[in-house]
Amino acid sequence: MDVTRFAVERSRVTVVLLAAVAIFGIRSYLAMPRSEDPGFLIRTAVVQTQLPGASPERMEQLITDKLEKAIQEMPEIDAIRSTSKTGVSIISVDIQERYTELRPIWDSLRRKVDRAKRDLPDGVIGPVVDDEFGDVFGTVLTLTGDGFDMREVKDFADQVRDELLLLDDIAKVEIYGAQDERVFVEYNNSRLAELQLSPTRLQSILQARNIINPGGEIRTPFEAIVIEPSGNFESIEEIRRTLVPLPSGELVYLEDIAEVRRGYVDPPHALTRVDGEPGLALAISMREGGSILALGAAVEATVQGLIADLPHGLELRIFLNQSRIVDEKVDDFVGNLVQAVSIVAAVMLIALGLRTGIVVASLIPMAIVTAFVVMPYAGVGIDQMSLAALIISLGLLVDNAIVMAESIMVAMQEGKPAVEAAVRSARELRMPLLVSSLTTSAAFLPIFLAESAVGEYTASLFKVVTITLLSSWVLALTMIPLFCVLALRVRPRTGDKFDHRVYRVYRKGLSLGLHRPWVAMGLVILVFLGAMSLFRFVPVIFFPDSDRATLTATLEMPTGTPLRSTESTVRQIEQYILEELLVTDEEAATGSGGVLDFTSFIGDSPPMFVLGFTGSQISSEYAGIVINTTTRAEADRTAAKLRDVCSGIPGLSATIEPLAVGPPAGKPIEVRVSGRDPAIIFSLTEGIMAKLRTLSGPMNIVDDWGSRSKKLVIDVDGARAQRAGISNDDVATSLKTSFSGLETTQFREGEDLIPVTLRSTHARESSRFGSLNIFSQQTGESVPAQQVADVHLVWQPSKILRRDRLKTVTVQADLAPGVTATEVNNQLAPWLKEQSAGWPLGYGWELGGEDEASNEANAS
């Protein structure tokens, strides 16, 4: 059956089918899931293990190495990366890109880790396997409370979270900046020694007093009555009134020998500041398959309802709203669609007349809505990749209509009836137009075939372009011939239709090329080579920067910097923003450029609010600031100003840049050096860092191990300790209680469990080691610490990083504006190859950053 003849001769059926496709396409468009970025599989899981107090070397030897040996047995492994820090081992397990069904792999990983757990030392917490850390939190709320305690602010944040979790499109809500509460029981060393009490004795008394153990039940012939003994601490006052028996037989209240108070962990693990004031952030992630626009509308409505019930002084607002960004992108696409139709209609109107212009222009919206019908079945939603593909298609799909309409017009000018002209033209052009459409879509095929995160991220380019072009081809064989028959009125042409100036010039050039083919081919080759030579002037970048008016500032102080010192540095930057860059909403409305608002995350990474942003692990020397500006151009200017300010702060390494598009690729410049001996590795990386400093472009050149940190080694003298009745465990327990605090039990308040921490007043005072008392569990006596132990200061790596079980130091660098990673790596790679020829056996290098990500995409 000739589909074109059927479409033309049964015009009513065709019109009804076109109307149905248009209706279903619009409904599909309205129902399609929307997000800023297309989803892709996160093929990384994190295995975290804790052994409080263990040095990085011990963590590496006793935990990290044993777990890595078990994990590397998995055949699906692509790379194993690990960080061993004081008390913490973090292993990142990367799976090969070709695997798409990850659940069985993660189950296998858990079995391997459980098997290795038997070989880990006593006291280990974990290991815990986390395979869900790649969630994107596109919407972020901030909450501040002027005059409110942080506990009260946290209570309201919990209420907000509970309300948000009731919304259909929300998967999870995480609170950033919440302070961990503690009930502190603080004693004086001298007072405890005087009463012949030890911290462990107080610990056992509190644990025995604070119980929720059942007392069984009494059974009668008619019922069972539960017995519940009292003992649970119901208030802080009950903790204070706990009776403590002394060795002399007397009973005293705990408040008589120690101060009991409620407070927060000091120093805190992490802080959040909103526009320079203490606050909290609530990060919201969307469920899979949800609509970001629906989520945004629901969140805005919920927030407005909550604001109406806010006590005076509490301020809740939306800081990052991904739904608005997506809405703007969709509006931009609709605007581009209208412009494309208008431009094509105008060009056709000028070149071919009003009727032909309308016929050709009708293909654009119809092909787009037809594509909307098919896209959900291809697993494509509305995001910036699919919208980009649709915009690309706008300039391609109209070709089929132009060719078909022109061919029908020529046939009608030759005197053929309209129906026969349409059928003959479609029969002649259907295969050429199909091949042309498939050839164009094939240009995007390598992107779709790439077995990598980049390939998954950009796969919708090929899918959407192919769907749209094939829709255009089908419509060019059906709708365009029908409209041409119905709308075109063409008079048969007399005389030579090619007898005018344009055709005469074209005919002369064609004749010259056919008579001198080698000259023509030579000219084509020269043009091709000339075009290829111009590629060196085109910047090569992995993904362009986002067009959002948001930038991030990643701040890193020297390794080991206390959180309060990092906070002080952040306050300097915040003060500059508040005084020099911040603008009000009214000023922004009048055209003033600047910063609208900002949120600082100190000691913690900001939430992953876009796909291209990656933060850092929790660390006291790290901070991140997310800044919203009035325009994208203003974001660039603000970044430049902040770089100048940060360059004047000693010890600060600052990376300030607009948001990136695409999967995260880390620093743009990375060189990984691996081997066994850290001393040799660092000697090699020093040369690499020196080389980078000679190149134009790299800035903030650092290595990821950081500086070495200090450690106090308490060398217990065995003979002296034995004579005093002191064990090594007594020393460790007394030191932990004096400085960090010893968790004894838990204060249960509603659904919250607040640890009760026993610590010496030395924890809040600067004191020398020699003034501390060591309590003996055996004798109940205490002796000065300096009587049984000596103190030595040693240096140790702050963290040990490994890749595929080899110690690996990564030299990292940012790039100055206008410089690409390819330009730097093209200079660096030949030098590295030359230098590495003289390296010791077993030591090697590889490039990371944007170069690695680009190579993975190209190789795939």
Buried (B, 14 or more C-beta within 10 A) or exposed (E): EEBBBEBBBEEEEBBEBBEEBBEBBEEBBEEBBBBBBBBBBBBBBBBBBBBEEBBBEBBBBBBBBBBBBBBBEBEBBBEBBBBBBBBBBBBBBBBBBEBEEBEEBBEBBBEBBEEBBEEBEEEBEBBEBEBEEBBBBBBBBBBBBEEBEBBBBBEBBBEBBEBBEEBEBBBBBBBBBBBEBBBBBBBBBEEBBEBBBBBBBBBEBBEEBBEEEEEEEEEEEEEEEEEEEEEBBEEBEBBBEBEBEEEEEEEBEBBEBBEBEBEBBEBBBBBBBBBBEBBBBBBBBBBEEBBBBBBBBBBBEBBEEBEEEBEEEBBBEBBBBBBBBBBEBBEBBEEBBEEBBEBBBEBBBEEBBEBBBBBBBBBBBBBBBBBBBBBBEBEBBBBBBBBBBBBBBBEBBBBBBBBBBBBBBBBBBEEBEBBBBBBBBBEEBBEEBBEBBBEBBEEBBEBBEBBBBBBBBBBBBBBBBBBBBBBBBBBBBBBBBBBBBEBBEBEEEEEEEEEEEEEEEEEEEEEEBEEEEEEBEEEEEEEEEEEEEEEEEEEBBBBEBBBBBBBBBBBBBBBBBEBBBBBEBBBEBBEBBEEEBBBEEEBBEEEEBBBBBBBBBBBBBBBBBBBBBBBBBEBBBBBBBBBBBBEBEBBBBBBEBBBEBBEEBEEBBBBBBBBBBBBBBBBBBBBBBBBEEBEBBBEBBEBBBEBBEEBEBBBBBBBBBBBEBEEEEBEBBEEBBEEBBBBEEBBBBBBBBBBEBBBBBBBBBEEEEBBBBBBBBBBEEEBEBEBBBBBBBEBEBBBBBBBBBBEEEEEBBBBBBBBBBBBBBBBBBBBEEEBBBBBBBEBBBEBBEEBEEEBEEEBBBBBBBBBBBBEBBEEB
